Amino acid sequence: MALFSRKKDDTETGPQVVLKVEGMHCSSCGLSIDDELEEVPGVRSASTDVRRGQSTIRLEEGAAVDPDALVAAVRRAGDYMAQSVG
């Protein structure tokens, strides 16, 4: 297993939000973003792909998560910019 990787369940289903994230340089950046996103109430999991420049956030069923709260979580992780995709 790589030093900065975390096993994610690729079979997760349910509502999701995808954010475009700019300013990431390494897998540590992605892990920091995941940690902050997973602290937002209603977020079940987050998976950030540094190479693709995006975060996929899985939400709890029935959760009403404000997209601005997700963007703010990305900003708390470091000097990153995020915006909702589609």
Secondary structure, 3 states (H helix, E strand, C coil): CCCCCCCCCCCCCCCEEEEEEECCCCHHHHHHHHHHHCCCCCEEEEEEECCCCEEEEEECCCCCCCHHHHHHHHHHHCCCEEEECC
